[in-house]
Amino acid sequence: MHKFVAKLHTTLVAREKGATAVEYGLMVALIAIVIIVAVALLGTNLSTLFNNTANSV
């Protein structure tokens, strides 16, 4: 019985590590999407701001 519990524990721990890697992968993907959207939205505004500043100088 002790061997069965040990094997079950090993199997569950291995699955938990795999799930953690998947969760980290999803978090990295979501962060990348947020960064891309922020750069796309703010990039145009910053470019306009710098062009206006350069023209006024």
Buried (B, 14 or more C-beta within 10 A) or exposed (E): EEEEEEEEEEEEEEEEEEEEEEEEEEEEEEEEEEEEEEEEEEEEEEEEEEEEEEEEE
